[in-house]
Each structure stands twice: as structure tokens, then as C-alpha cells.
Amino acid sequence: MKKFQKTAIAAAVAHVAVLSSTAAWAQTGADAAANGAAPAVVHISGQRAALQSAQKLKQDADEVVDSIVAEDIGKLPDRSVTEVLQRIAGVTIDRNMAGDPNRQSVEGSGVSVRGLTYVRSEINGRDAFSAGGGRSLGFADVAPELMAGVDVYKNPSAEQIEGAIAGLVNLRTAMPFDYKGFKGTVGVSESYSTLRKGAPSPTETILLSNRWKTDFGEFGALVDFAHAKSPTRSDGVGVDPYWPHVNSTNPALYDRSQTKWIPLGVGYRSQQFDRTRRGDYAAFQWRPNKDLTAALTYFKTKYKEDLDEHVVSSSEDKWYQQVPSADSVFNGNGAFQSGTISNPTYGGSPFNSSQRINTRESSTRDVSLNVQWRATPNLTWTNDVQHVHSTTQGFDADVSTGFIMPNQTMDMRGSVPQITLGSPAYMSDPNNYYWAYTQEALDHATATQTAWKSDVKFAFDHPVLRDVRFGVRMANREGVNNKAQPFYNWQAITFPWMEGWQINHVARLGDPRFAGGASLQQIDNFFGGKYNLPPMLFANEATVRGFPDQWSKIHAYHDVLCAEKGSSCTPWVASSFNSPAATNTQDEKTRAAYAQLRFGWDDLQHPIDGNVGLRYVKTKDVGSGYVAFTPPNLNLPTDGTPVSGQENLINIARFAQKMSAENTYHNWLPSLNLRMKYNEQLQFRFAASRSISRPDFGQLQVQTTLNATNSQTTTKDASGKTTSVHFDGTSLSGNSNGNAMLKPTTSTNFDLTAEWYFAKAGSLTFAAFSKDIKDIVTTQSYDYVRNDVNGKPQSFVVTGPVNGAKGSARGFEIAHQQYYDFVPDWLKGIGTQASWTYVESKQRLNHPVFSAWCSGNDAASNYNLFINGCDTDARAFGNTPMQGLSRHTINLAVMYEQHGLSMRLAYNWRSRYLLGVTQWGSRGNNGLNTNPDAPAGKFLIPTTNNDQAFGLPLYQAPYGQLDGSIFYDFTDKFRVGLEATNLTNSYTRQIMQQHPGDFTRQVFMSGPRYTVLAQYSF
């Protein structure tokens, strides 16, 4: 992979170098044409015209900016705004679902600019956001058919709204005065996924625009509607962390070099994802005279998502009982490569087969009015009023059955792990399955914002001063977030560990009393047919979606067994919004003022122009919520099994206490942009600024959830009967969803660019940048004290966000684009684009914490775990890079446009980056302590008390994807085309770092997708 990375970078550099020399040759040819030679006639239209427009925007802008311009309305070069953004130098997208690396996002998710996620989003220069806690609009949720272009400002000036450290992404829509008269387009498309066959995925879009001259002035009206269904599928094969099987638990005989590393288990998942996306847009303009223009816009984006997922995963916790087969293969570091793993002590390894449903509906509506008045030839006054209303609601549900897998056969030596889990006969027998657990999370949120800004521009008739701009902006935002459960409401139905003291046996699906709600299900064409998975029993889709009524029925199976045993068991209670602690409210008021002076010296040998400005911002945040505690259930054996240690437990009564907080802060944000024109083609820029990025509203919530976990040791005899239960104590922890007193993250930014524009659609640019960042939000622990039922103070260790780090991001970008008009006639119309971005980042904690060895459970106070990462043998990692940042990003594209035919092949590649340190699936509490200084009862002894936490650094492996398109214009009004995504069927791979090596955590595939399009303009 490193060899490929170096090859890809070398190819990009060579491409830029070679094409730069041909660009110079082309420029020489242009000079010759100016001296009398007859230049070739080249027809400019379509994607070439779009590149010319984008290049002109970059060349003439006051700031450092890159743009993508649609060939025509509805003709952005990709199927989502997220995918469009990745074509811009320095912009990368995440291939996982937002906040969930265990699931792939086929169309991409989060956007980073120059390696940082502090990205501000706007629509037509106005605030854009969605409810639920974020400050940015989900770019994948916006209909790309409504966009006229996308601009990425990498060092915004003082007149632009604050909030962009990494960059400002502005989505531009069309206005009726953009067209000379009547304009109409109709487009339809249908997509086909090679992995998810047969799912309908139509897209329809229509735009109508016109302008009229009347006695009351000129009017314009534009309406644009888009509706798209996007069904995708992603299959994944997963491997659990590797565990250290030592040669001896006797310290005198222990030899670390003889440790064998064996994965806990393997599994797979298959998810079908449906997104229905609708965009409505209308714009009205009125110009009663040449000095006054008014514009009213209505923009609404609405989407509905539905994920249906089948997951098979190991739930083994007694890894030390697992045994590799005699023919197993290990590498030189002792890591398992291939063979069969079993647990003969337990008769197999416990597994779960779960069906998960995740639905979300969101809507954002923006109504804005803009009035621009040129009071005098030199004075222009602009007022803009905006109202945004956004809603979202989600339901995440998981119902699981369990079974004991006799053995697991696996081979890790190929590009994709090969696994075999049980025979078809075993996997189809309902007597081998039992009802295991359910978990759910429900939320709904509403956010509104009203903003007004007023800008004045005064132009000077002066050889140096161009104009001065100043203005004010006021914005009030209110948000209400409701969560039925702060985190997932995980509730057991029946498990083997309940047997003997709470129930006699688990609720097996072969028992007619418990058979309802599940069925035998087959996952066809898994991984494109590379695996032949046997049919297995999963909860029915109707059962999972039938929350809470259907869930009550399957939890009643546990109640039946409790009654049969004579136990007293707590009935299942569904999550609801009835608790006052479910609601969190936030209000934010911002007041801003700025002044900016534009200037230029045109008479210099090398003209210089630019702007200097200062923006002042006052922010006031007010939040209210609750601190809440729900005591854990205490289920005691009723069959006479001895119970001890109850005096070790902490008893605190349930409570919910209201909290509120207020925070006000001020920021001064200067900026400077300079440009020197060496000649008409070559120019240089220098930019310096200070910027802020406020915490997401989710990080500002006033919401603390306290938890208590009773630790117990259950002893069983050889027959599996429980002989004693001992309670070891109660651990008190908590999670603070936010911190209303957070300050914004700030950054001091510098940019230096060299830009050579040797043709209308030909350029070679270089940019170096540096960002020094302060007040990065991290997590930190603190004590929350509450009295127990006896009046004794007890301390909860609570994790919450704080401004706890600083860092830097430095690097450079090289970009080239060109059409080759000097080639033979049969090649005319061919062009290329290439860019390479390199980013080096560092993050330094205000209070560094590192220890070579890890100890303790995963309580929030375990900084060594959450910051540095810990292996399953208790060794720490440390020196982990900034999350989400790739050092290298490469874009390569070959384009062709001639005689009505337009084609493009585009390749995007980014190097490895960190997903996180303690992600679900690569973390736990039952590691092995191999620290020689550990107490005798801990050293080399597999923990039964879940007090040796581990969390592995999880990386996204280098990933490249090839996309393509081909269009043919039958007339200047009618075109058809084919777009292809992921032509080479690239896999996304996750790597977990461990001391014996880097191991595959998961591999995902989504397969190529094809879209047939037709568009008619009139």
C-alpha cells in the first residue's frame, strides 16, 4: 500500500510537471497566433465552458477560492453535492456514515477542507444548517439538481460571515435575471446498482424561468423542483480485535515473544439504504429601475432515509478459552493467519444475528429577501433578511437473536478475509437460536433562525482606494432537541448467563411458545457473490419496525421464563419522550459588525490590489436541560443460590434535576488579502486572517446522564450450574452531552499562492497554507457528587467536552487543468485535470497524559485509553494523528468534448487517516494485563471483572475511486448520458492498529453504480 501511495503521488507530480511544459508550449503557440498565425477554431461549450467560468471566478476573486460551475442548471458533474466537493483541491470526504465508522456511506458523508472539519456551509451567502445539533447543512442531503455552482473559500475575508476555519462552502442557486429571457429544462434519470439489483431509483427535475418588462419595472420568476430516489447497498466483512494468548500465566515462565495473537471472531453485515431526496426552489426578482433590485427566494430541502441491515457478529467474552486448530498458520509476529478457532470449554462461541432499522426524516426551509439600492453612483446599500426552519426525527432499532457457533474458519491472507460460520443445516435450525436483546434510540429536533444583515459599499474615485464596505449582522437561533434515551436503550431478553439463577433456560426459537417474530432469511449476492452465506434466523422486519408493541411481545418471553423459574424480574420499558430530561433547549444570539477597505496600485510595474478588514462578533448562548440518573436493575437469584457482597453496592435514588447555563464571548477577526499581477497570466496572492469556529450545538447541550454499573462475579460448576453470585461493587460514571461554557475554536491562517492562467480553461496553481489552532474541543473528566440513600456523598466520574487542546495544519496544493488545442484533429477536445494536496497536522493537549501501560476500565477518567489508545495486552500506543486527516489527496481527470460528445474519467484518492481510538467494535473491558509491575492478582490473569480496558486506533486505509460519464448532445437542446460511479469496484478497508501489526477490521463493498440521464432544454 505504501508503494502504491508513493506511485500515485509520483504520477500526480509527473502529470503536473509534464502538462506544465505542454502548457508553456501551448502558450508559445498562442503568442505565435497573435503575431499572425491562424489559430485553430475551437467550439467552447458544456464542461469546457463550465471550467472556464470556474477558473475565471478563481482568477478574479478577492480571496483564495476554488469553484465548480454546473454546465447548465442541473448539470453538476456528480450525483451528490458531497461527491462534487471531493473534486476540488484540498477537499476530502468521508466514506463512512457520519459518526459511525461501522457503516459505509456509499455517496460519502463528512467534508473536510485541508484536513480540517471546521467547515461552514452557506446557500447563496446565507447561513445553512439542519436541526439536530450541527452548524452545517448535510451536503449529501441537498439536491444537486438545484445547484448552479459550488464555491469553496479557503481564507474568507472580513465581510463574510464568521465560522470557517477550514473553509467556507457556498452553494449557489440560479436567479431569473441570470438568463436573458425564458429558460426551461426537464431532466429524468434512472440508476442501477450492481450490488443492489432491481431497486427503482428515478430522478426527476424541472426548471422554468422567465423575465418580463412592465410599466412597474422588470420582473423575473424561476421555479426549480427535483425529486430523487437513491437506493444503495453495502456489504461488509469484519474481524474482531486480536487477543494475546500467552505461553504461560506463570510470571517466571512468561515469554512475550511467544505470544500468539488470535482474533476474537469474525462477522458480516449487509445494509440496504434508501434515500428519497426532494428539493424545491423558487426565486423572484424585481427591478423597478436600474438602481433598485429586490429578490425573494424560497429554498427547501427534504429527505427521508431508511436503513435496513442484517448483522452477524461475535459476542464472545471468554477469549482466553479459545483454541486454534492444529493446522492454523501464524506469521512471524505470532499473529493468526488462517485456520479454525473454537471454544471447547463452552461448546462454542456466542454470536448474535441482528436486524437493524434506522430511519430519519429531515426538512430545512429557507425564505430570504434581499434588497439592493444604489443610492448614488458611488453608494450601494444592501439589506438581507432570512428565516430558516429545520426539523429532524429519527428512529434507530435493533432486535437480535443469539446462538452458539461451534467453530469459526477464517483466512486473513487475501484482500478480503474469507470466513465460514457454521453449516447450512446448523444455521437453519431454530433450536440453535434464542432471543437475545433489543436496543432503540428515538429523537426529534427543531431549530429556527432569523437573521438580518445590512451592508454599505462606497466606491472611491481614487487611484489607490477602490471602495470601503461596512455592515452589521444580527442572528437569533433557537433549537429544541428531544432524545427519548440519551444513549441506546439496550435491554436483554434472554442470555445463557441468566440461566440457573434468573431463568431455567433461554427462549429458544424452536420452542413454539417463543417462535413468533423471527424467520429464516437469506442474504443473496453477498459481496457480489464472493460469499455463499447460508440462510439464518433473524427478527422479522415487521417485528423490528413494530416498536413498541411487537417488542413487548418478545420481551414477554423473558417474563414467561421468569415466572416459570419463580423469579421476580423487571418488565421491559420502552424509551419515550415522557421524561423531562429528554428535552434540551438552546438559544444563540450573534451580533456582528465589520469594515473592509479594498485598494489597488495599478500603475506599478507589477500591479498590487487587495483588501484589509476587521470583523467583530459577540455571541451569547443560553441552554437548559437536565442532569438525570436511573439506578441499575438488581436481579437476585431466587433458587437459593448464595449471594454475597451486597454491602459493596451503592444505592442512589432515581432523580432528574433541571440545569441552565449562559455563556457570552467576543471575538475580533482581522483579515488581509493581497494580490500581485506579474502579468495578465501570472499572479501571486498572500492572505492572513484570524477565524473562529463555534462548537456544534450538540456540544453545547446542557445534558448530563449519570450511570451506575454493578459488578458481579458468577461462579459455575462443571455442569454449568450457577453456584454463587458475588457483588464486587458499583462503578459510577456519566456522560455530559455538552458544555454550554465552551469557547469557539480559533485559528490564525496564512496562505501564499502562485497562479498561472495560460488559457481560458488552462491553469497551473500552487498554494501553501498554515493554520495555528487553539481551543480545540476535547473530552475531560470531572467529579459530580450526589448523596446516596444513606446520605453519604458519592462521586460520579463524568466525561464532558472542554477546550482542551491546540494544534496546527500546514501543507500545500498543486493543481493543473488544460484542454489541448494543439493536438491532431482527431484528439481535439481532450483535456486533463490534476491536483495534489499535502497536509501535515499536529495536536497537543493542554494537559498531556501518557503512560506506557494502561490500567482500569473504560471510565471517562481513563485518559490514557481515550487519548492514546490501549492494546488488548494493556500496552499503550500514543502519538496518534489528528482524526480524519489524510496527508495526501490526489485528483486526476481526463476529459473529452467535441462534436456533441462529452466524456470524463475522474479518479480521486486519499491516503490513510485516523477514524478514532475507542470506536465500537474495537474497544472493550476484558483485556489482559501484561504489565510486569501489575499486582499479582492482575498480571497475566484474564479479567473477570471487566477492569482492563482496551481501545485500538482505527484507521481508514488508502482509498481510490474511479468515476466516469459520457454524454451526447443530439441537438443544442436535447442530451442523453451515462454516469458511472466506482467503476473498478473499489473496496473501503478499515485497519486496527495493534502491537504485532496492522490488521483488517472491516472491508466494505458497494459495487459500481450506473445512471442513465436525459435532459431537454427549451
N, C-alpha and C positions, 0 to 999 in steps of 0.2 A: 504493500500500500504506500509506503514511503517512496519507493521507486516510482510508482505511478504519480504520486504528488509532485515529485521533482520533474518528471517528464511533462506533466500538464503545465507546470509553471514555465518550464523552459520553452514549451511550444507557444505559450501565450507571449512570452518576451520576444521570441524569434519572429512571431507573427507581426507584432507591433514594429519591430526593427525593420523587417523586410518591407512591410507596407508603408512605413515612413519613407523609405528610399524611393518606392514607386510613386508615393505621393509627391515627392520632390520632382521626380521625372515628369509627372503629370502637370505640376506647376510650371515647369520649364516649357512644356508644350503649350500651356495656356499663354505664356508670355510670347511665344512664337506666333500664336494666333493673333495676339494684339498687334504684332508687327506686320500683319498682312496675310498670314496663312489662314486658309479657310478651315474653321473648326468643324468637327462633326456635329450634326444636328441630333440632339438627344431629347426625346419626349419625357417630360417631367410630370409624374402623376403618382397616385397611390402611395405605397410605402416610401418611395423616394421623396415625394413631396412632404410626407409626414416627418421624415428625418431632417429635411431642410428646415421645416418650421421649428422642430425641437432644437436644432443647432443654432438657429437664429435667436431663439429665446435665451439660450445659454450665453451666446456671444454678447448680447446687448444688455443682459441683466445687471443690476447694480450689485447683486450678491452672488455667492457661489451657488449655482443651481444646475440641476440636470432635469430634463423633461422627456416625457414620451407623449407624442401627439397622435391622436387617432387619425387614420387616413380619411375617415369621414365619420359622422356620428354613428356609433355602434360598431366601429371597426378598430377597437383596441386589439393589439396583436396576440392576446391570450384570453383564456376563458374565465379568468377571475382577476380582480384588481391586485390581489396578492401575487399572482404569478406574473403580472405585468411589472410589478415593482422590482422583482428579482433581476430584471434585465438592466437595471441602472447600476452603474459602477458604484461599489461601496454598499449596496443594499443586499441583504440576505433574508431568507425566510426560513422558518422552522418547518420541519416535515412531520412534527408530532402535533396532536391536538393540544390546544392551549392549556398549559398547566398539567398535562397528563402524558408523560413520555411512554406510557404503556400502550398508547393507541396512536395509530398513524393518521395524519391528516393528508388525504390524497391531493387536495388543492393547496396545501400549505396553510400555515397559521400565522404566528407572530412575525413581525417585521422588525429588523434591526438595521440601523444605518451606521456604517463604520464600526461595526461590532457592538454597538450600544442599543439598548431597548428604550431609551428615553426619547420616544418619537411622538411628536404632536401631529394630530390629523385635523384637517380642515376641509370644508366644502366651500368652494368659491371664496376663500379667505375668511371664513367664519368657523367658529367652534363646531366640532363634530364629535359626538360621543354616543355611547349606548349605556343604558341602565345596567346596574349590576356591580358597579364599583370601579370600572375603568374610566380613564380620561380620553381614550381613543376609540374611534369607530372601528369595529372589526372589518378590515378591508375585504375579507372573503365574503362578507355579508352584503356588500354593496353591488348592485347590478352593474357590471362593466359596460353594458349596452347604453347606459345613460351618460357615460363619460366622454368629454371632448379631449381631455388630456390629463396628465398627472405631472406635477412639479415637485421635486424634492430639493428644498433649500437646506444646504449643509452648514450655513453660518448666517442665520437670519439677522436682519437689521432691526433698529430700534422701533420702526413703525409697525413691525409685525408682532402679532400677539405672542406674549411670552409663553414658555413651556416646552421649548425644543432644545435639548442639549445635544442629542444625536442628530436630529434633523426635523424639518417640518415637511410633512407630506400634504400637499394641497390637491384635492380632486376638483377638476374644473368641468362644469357642465356648459352646454351651449345656450346662447341667448338669441332671441329672434332677430336682433339687429346685426348678428354675425353673418346673416345671409342677405343677399341683395333683394330677394323677393320670396316667392313661395318655394318651400322646400318640403319634400316628403320622402320618407324611406320606410320600407316594410322589410323585415327580416325574419326568417324562420331557420331553425336548425334541429338536428336530431343527433344524439350522441350514442356511442356504443362502447361498452366496456368489455374487454376480452375476458376479464375475470368474472364480472357480474353480467351475465348474458341475459338479454331479454327484458331488462327493466326499461320502461319508456323514459325518455329524457328530452322532451321537447323544449325549445326556447322560442318565444315569440316577442318581437319588438316592433313598435311603430312610432314614428316621429312625424309630426306635422307642424310646420312653421310658416308664418306669413307676416307681412307688414303692409300697412295702409297709410296713405296720406289723406288727411281730412282737414276740415276747417279748424279743428281743435288741435292740430298738430299731427305728428306721425305716431302710429300705434303699431305694436308688434306683439304677436302671441305665438307661443311654442308649447306643445304638449309632447311628452315622450313617455311611453309605457313599455315596460319589459317584464316578462314572466318566464322563469326558467326552472326546470326540474333537473336536479343533478344527482342521480343515484351512483354511488361508487361502492367498491368492496375492497377490503384489505384483509389479507391473511397473514398470520404471524406464527413463528415457531420460537419458543422461549426456553431458556436454560436458567436454572436457579444458581445462586452462588455456589462456589466450590468450598468444601469444608476440609479442615486438616485432620486426617486420620494418622495419629502419631504412632511411632513404633513401640512406645511404652508410656504408661502413665506413672511409672516409677521415675522420679527425678534423676536418680543415679544412672538409669539406663536410657533416658530420653536423648534422642539424637535428631535435631531439627532437620538435618539433611535427608533423613529417611522418611520424612512425612509424605504421605500420599494424599493428593488433593482430589476429592470426588464430589461431583455436583449433587446437590440435594435431590434434584429431579428435573424433569422437562415437562413441556406442555405446549398447547397451541391455542390460538384464538382466531375466530373468523367474524369480522364485523361487516354488516351491511349498513351503509349510511345514506340517508335520503335528505337532501336539502331542497326545499322549494323557496325560491327567492323571487321577490316581486319588487319592482321599483317604479314609482310614479313621480313624474316631474312635470312642472308647468312653470312657464316664465312669461311675464307680461312687461312690456316696455312702452313708455310714453315719452315723447319728446315734443313738447308744445312749441319750442323754439330751439335755436342752436345752442342756447346757454343753459338749458334745463333738461335733465333726463331723470326719469323715475323708473325703477324696476321692482317688480314684485315677483318673488319666486316661492314655489312650493315644492319641497323635496321629501319624499317618503320612501324609506326602505323597510321592507318587512320580510322576514324569513321564518321558516319552520324547519327544524331539524329533527330527525328521528334515527337513532342508532339502535340496531338490533344485533346483539353479539352473543356468540357461544364461546365459552372459555373452559378449557380443561387444564387444571393446574395442580401441582403437588401441595399438600398441606402437612407434609412430614415435619415433625419437630424433634424426633429422636434420630438425628443424622448419624450419631455415634454407633447406632445399631446396624447401619447399612454396610453391606458387604459386596465388593466387586467380584465378578465371576473369574474363574481361573484363567480364562483366555483374554482378560482385559489388557488393554495396551495403555502404557503411560509414557509421557515424554521425559526428557532429561531433567526437568524440574519436578518430576513426580506428579504431574497433572494428568488426570484421566483423559484418554483419547477415544477409546471405543471399548465396548463390552456390555455386560449386563449387570445391573445393580438391583439388589433385593434387600429386604429386611426380614431375615428368617426368625428373629426374636418375636416380631409382631405379626408374622404371617404375611407381610407385605407393607407397602407404604400407603398412607391415606391420601386420597385425591378428592378434588371437588370438580363437578361438572355443573357450571352455572350458566344461566341465560340472563343477560343484562339488557335492559331497555333504558335509553337515555333520550328524553325529548326536551326540546326547547322552542319557544316561540318568542320572537323579539320584534319590536317595531320602533322606529325612530322617525319623527316627523319634524321638519324644519320649515318655518314660514318666516320670510325675511323681506324687508322693504328697504330699498336703497334710493336715496335722492341726491343727485349731484347738480350743483348750481354754480355756474361760472359767473360770479357777481361782476367781475371786471375782466378784461383780457388777461390780467395777471393773478387774479384771486379766484380760487375754486374752493367751495365749501361742500363737503360730503357728509351726509348723515346716514347711518345704517342701524336698523332695528331688527332684532332676531328673537324668535321664540322657538325653543326646542322642547319636545315632549317625547320621552322614550320609556318603553316598558319591556320587561322580560319576565318569563316564568319558565321554570324547569322542573323536571321530574326524572330522577335517576334511581333505578330499581334493579335489584339483583336477587334472584332466587336460585339457591344451589342445592343440588343433591351431592352425596358423598359416597365413596366406595373405597375398597382396599385393593390397590394394584399389586398383584403378585410379584411382578418384576418390571423393570424398565430396560429396554435395549436401546443403545444410542451410539452414534458415531459422530464425533465432533470434527473430523479431519477435513471435511469438504467446506464449500462456501456456505452451505445451509446445513445445520445439524439434521442428521437422519435419526428418527425416533420411531419406536414401536411400543405402543401401550396396550397390552392385553390382546387376547384373541377375539375374533368377532363373536364367538359363542359366549365368552365370558362377559364381554361388554354389552351384550344384548339381554342378559339375564337380569330381570328386575329384582331377584333375590339378592343380588350383589350390591344394590343401591339402597341408600337411606336418605331421608330428608335431613339436610344439614343446617342451613341458615337462610336468613333474609337480611337485606340491608336496603335502606332507602334514604333519599335526601330530596327535600322539596324546597323551592324558593320562588319568590316573586319580588320584583322591584320596580319602582317608578322613579324617574328623575325628570325634572323640568329646569329650563334655564331661560331667562330673559336677559338680553344683552343690548346695549346701545353704545355706539361709538360715533364720535364726531371728529372729522379730520379737516384741517385747513391747509391749503397749499398756496403759497405766494411765490410767483416766479419773478426773478430779477432780470432787469435789462442791464447785465453787468458782464464784463469779460471773464470773471472768475466765478462769481456766485450764480448758481443755476436757480435754485429755489430753496425755500425753507418750508418744512412741514411740521405741524404740531397737532396734537389731538388728545382726546380723552376717551376712555372706555370704562363702562360700568357693567358688571355682570352679576346676577343673583342666581344661584343654583340651589335647588332643593332636591333631596333624594330620600327615599324610604326603602330600606331593604328588609325583607322578611325571610327568615330561614326557619323552617319547621324543626330543624335539628342543626345545631352549629356544625357538626360533622355527621358522618354517616351513622345512621341508627342501626348498628349491627346487632342482630338478635339470633341466638342459636335456637334451632328446633330440636334436633336430637344429634348427639355425638357419642362415639364409643366411650369417651372419658366420663360421660354421665352414668354409664352402666354400673350397676351394683349399689349405688348409693342414692341416686335420684330416680332412675328408671331401670327396669329389668333388662331391656334391650332397646335398640334404636328402632325407629319407624321405617321398616323396610318396604320398598315399593312393591315387593312380591306379596305382601300381606294385603288382602282385599280391603281391609279397613283403611289402608294408607295409600292405595294405588291411585286415587284421583288427583289430577293436577299435573301429571307428567306423561311423557310419551317417548317412544323410540324415534330419534331424529338423525338424519344423515346430512353431513356437510359434503356436498358434491364439489368436484373440481378444485379440491383444496390445493393451494399453491400451484394453480394451473395444471393439476393432475399429477404433480410430483409425489404426492402422498395419497394413499388409498385408506382413508380413515373409516373404521367400522362404525355402523350405527350405534348410538349411545342414548341413554335416557337423560333427557333434560326436562326442566319445568316447561310446561306449555306456554306459548306466548300469551295466551289469554289469562293464564294464571299470573304471570308477571305484571301484565298491564291491568289486572283486576284488583289493584290495590285500592282500598284496604280489605274489601270483602273476601276476595279469594285468598288473601294472605291469612286472614283469621281462620279460614278452614284448615290450612296446612299447619298452622301453629296449634290448632286444636288437637292434632295428632299427638303432640307432646303432652297436652293436658290429659289425654286418654291414658297414656302410659304412666303419667304421674299418679293418676287415680288408681291405676292397676297396681302400682307399687305401694300406694298408701302415702305418697309424699305430698308435701304442701309446696306447690310450685307457683310462681308469679305468672299470671296470664300476660300474653303479649299485648303491648300497647303501641298503636301506630303513631308515627310522627304527625303532628298537627300544628297549626298556627295559633292554637288557643293560648299558649303561654305568652305572657307579656315580654319575656326575654327573647322572643322570636323576632322582635321588631327593633330596628336600629334606624335612627334618622340623622341626617346630616344636612347642614346648610353652609354654603360658602358664598361670601361676597368678595369680589375683587374690584379694586378701583385703580386705574392706571392712567398715566399721562406721559407723553413723550414729546420730544422736539428733535428734529433731524434736519441737517443742512447738507444740501448737495452742491458740489463745486466742481470746477474743472479748469485746467490750463491748456487751452487748445493751441496756443502759439508756441509751445515748447517743441523742440526737435522730436521729442517723444511725448505726445500729449498725455496728461495725467488727469483723471477725474475720480470722483468717489463721493462718499457721504460719511458724515460723522453724526452720531446721535446718542441720546440718553433716554432711557425709559425708567419710570418709577412705578412700582407696583405695591399696593397694600392688599394683603389677604387676611380675611377673618373667617375662621372655621368654627362652627358650633356643632357639637354632636351629642346625642343622647342614646343610651342603651341600658344594658343590664349586666351585672355580674351574677352568675347563676351556678348552683350546684345541685346535682342529683346524686344521692348516695347509691352505691352499687347494691345489686341484689345479693342476698346471702342465703343460699340454698344448702340446708344441712341434711345429712343422711337421716333417713327415718327407719332404717333396718337394724339399728343398734350398733352400727359401725362406730368405733371410738373416734371422738373428735377432741382435739386439744388445741391450745394456743389462741382461744377466742379472746383472751385478755390482751393479746397483741394488736387487736383490730382497733381502728379509730372510728368512732361513731359521731358523725356530724349531720345535723338535721338538714333536710332539703330547704333551699331558700333561693329567692330571686330579688336582688336589690338594684334599684334604678340608679344609674350614674349619668352624669353630664359633664362636658368639658368644653372649654373655649380657648382658642389659640389665635393670636394675631401676630403677623410679622410683615416686615417691609424689605423691599429689595430695590437696589439701584443697578440698572443694567446698561452699561455703555457699549457702544459698538462703533467700529471703524471699518470701512470698505474702500480700498484704493485699487485703481486700475491704471496701468501704463500701456499705451498703444505703441509698440515698437514700429509697426507699420499697419497697413489695412488688414493683414492676415495674422500677425503675431501680437499677442498681448499677454500681460502679466497681471496677477492680482495678489493683493495682500489683504487679509481680513483678520480682525481681532475683535473679540466680544466677550461679554460675560452673560451667561444664560442660566435659567433655572428650570427645574422640572419638579412640579409639585407631586407629593405622594398620591398614588391612586386612592380613590375614595374607599376602596376596600381596606387599604392600610390605615385609614383614618377612623375606622369604626370604633365606637365605644362599646365593646362587647367582649366580655371575658367569661370563658366557660371553665369551671373547675371540675376536676375528675379525681376519683379515688379508685384504686385497684387493690383488691385483697389478694395477697399472695398466699398460695397454699401448696402443700406437698401431699400428694395422694400415693399411698403405698398399696401395691397389689401383690398377691401371692402368685405362684407358678401357673395357676389356672386362670388368672386374670381377675379374680375377685378382689374387690377393694377391702383392705384390712384395717386401714386407718387413714384419717384426714387430719393434717396439722396446719393451722393457720400461722404463717410466718410474720404477718404484719400488713400494714396498709401504706401504700405509697400515694402521696398527694401531689398532683401536678395540675397544670392548667394551660390554657391557650388563650392569649388575648388576640382577637381577630385584628385589632388595630391599635393605634396610638394617636389620639387626637392632638397630641402635642408635637408631632413630628414636624421638622422643618423641611423646606424643599431641598432637594439635591442641587448643588450649584456647580458650575463649570466655567473655567477660563479657557477660551478657544482661540487657536491661531490657524490660519490657512494661508498657504502660498501656492499659487498655480502658475503654470505656463500653458498657453492655449494657442495653437496654430490652426487657423481655419484656411486651408488651401483650396477649398472648393465649397460650393453651396451645401453639399452634403458630404463634405470631407473634412476631417479634423484629426489632430493629434494633440491630446491634452495630458498634462501631468499635474497632480495635486498632492502636496504634503500637508499633513494636519497634525495638530497636537491638542489634546483636551486634558486638563487637570481638574479632577472631580473631587468635591468634598461633600460630606454629609450623606454618603451612600446609606441607604436603609438596609440594616441587617437585623438579626434577631438577638435578643439578650434575655436573660432570666432575672427575675426578682421574686421576692417573697410576698405572698398575700396571706395575712394572718386572720384566722377565724376560730372562734371558740367551739369546742365540741360540746356534746350534750351534758358533760360534767363541768363545763365552764373552763376547761383547760385550753390555752391557746395552741393552735395547730397551724403549721406553715405549709402553704401550697407553693411549689416551685412553678412559676408561671412564665411561659415564653411569650414575648411580645416584640414588635418591631421597634427599632431605635435608629437614630442616625449614628451608626457605629463604625464607619469606615471611610477611607478616601482612596482614590486610585487615579489611573491615567490611561489614556488610549492614544497611541501615536502610530502613524503609518503613512502610506502613500497610495495613490491611484494612478494608473496609466490607462488611457482609453484611446481607441483609434476607430474611425469609420471612414469608408470611402466607397464610391462607385467608380469602376474602371472604364472610362470612356475611350481610352486609348487602345483597347484590345481589338482583335479582329471582329468583324461584324457579327459573326455567329455567337460571340461571347458578350456583345454589348448588353448592358443592363445588369451585369453581375456586380455585386458589392459585398463587402465584409464589415463586420464589427468585432472588436475585441476589447476587453478590459481586464485588468488585473488589480486587485486591491490587497494590500498587506496591512495588517493591524497587529500591533504588539500592545498588550494590556497588562496592568498590574493592579492589584487591590491590596490595601494594607489596613488591617483592623486597628482601631484606636487602642484596643487593649488586646494585643496578640496572645493567643493561647496555643501552646503546642506541647505535647508530651509524647515521647516515643511509644508509650504503651497506653492503651485505652482501658478504662475500667468503668463499672457502673452500668445502669440500664439506660434506656433512651429518654430519660427525663431531660427537660429543657436545659437543666444546669450542666449537662454534659457537652461543654463547648468543644472539646477535643473531637467528639463524634460528629457534631453538626457542621463544624468548620473544616476540620482536617480530614475526616473520614477514617474509619477503622475497618480492618480486615476481620475475617471470621476467626483468626487466631490472635486477636487483640493488638496487632501491630498497627500503628497509625500511619497515615500517608503524608499529609501536609503538602504544601506547595501546589495546591490546586489552582488552576487559572480562573479568570472571571467567567461566570456562567454565560453560555450562549454565544461566545465569541470565537469565530474561526480566524486563524491567522491569514489564510489565503482564500480569496474568492476569484473565480475566473468566469468570464462570459465570452463565448465565441459564437459568431453567427455568419452564415453565408446567405446572401440574398440575390434574387434574380427578378428583374421586372422588364418585360419587353413584349410588345405586340399583344397587350391584353393579358399576358400571363405573368403572374406574380407568385414567387416561391420563397420560402425561408426555411433554413435549418438552424436551430438555436440550441447551443449546449451551455448549461450552467453547472458549475462545480464549486463546492466549498469544502475546505479541509475540516478535520476533526474538531469538535467543540464539546465543552462540558455541559451535560444536561442537569446535573445535580449530584449531591453527595449522599443524601439519605432518601432516595426515591423508593416508593413502594415496589416490592419485588426483589430489591437488592439491599434490604435492611432487615434487622431482626434483633432479638434479645437473647438468643441462646448460643452465642459464640463460645469458643474455647480459649481460656486464658493461658497463654504460653509465656507469660512474663515471669522470668526466674525469681523476681522479687515478690511475686504474689504470695499470699498466705497459703499454708499447706492445704487448706480445705478448698482452695480455688485453683491452684496451679495444676494444669493438665487434667482437671476434673470437669467433665461435661456438666454444665449448669442445669439444675432442675428448677431454679428459682427465677429464671429469666432476668439475670442480673449482669450478663456480659453482652453489651450491645455491640452491633456492628453496622456499618453503613458504607457501601462501596461507591467510589467515584464512578459515575455512569456517563459515558461519552457517546456522542453520535459519531459514527465512523465517517470518513470522507465519502461524499456522495456527489454523483454527477448524473444529469438527466438530459436526454436529447429530445427536443420537440421539433415539430415541423408543420408547415402549412403550404397549400397550393391553391391559388385562386385563378379563375379565368373570367375576364370581362367580355361577355358576348356582345354587349353594347356599352356605351358610357353610362347606362342606367341599370343594367342587369348583370349581376355576377353570381357565380356559384363557387364553392370552395370546399376543401377538406382540411381539417386541422387534426394533428396527431400529437398526443401527449405521452411522454415516456416510451418512445419508440423502441428502445433497447431493453425494455422491461427491467430497469434497474431496481435493485433491492436496497432498502434502507436498513442499516445494521447498527445495533447498539452494542457497545463494548463496556464490560465491567472490569475495572482495574483491581487486580489482586497481586500479592507479592510474588507468586510463582509465574505470573504472566497476565496478559490481557485476554479475557475470554468473551466469547459471544454471549450476550444477554438475550437479545431478541433479533430476529430478522423478519422484515415485513416485505410483502409484495402487493402491488395493486394492479399490475398489468398495464399494457398500453390501452389508451382510450382514443377513439376516433369520433370526429364531429363533422357532419355534412351540413353546409350552410348555403343559403340562397338569400340574396338581398336585391331589392328593386328600389330605385330612386325615381322620383317623379316631381 
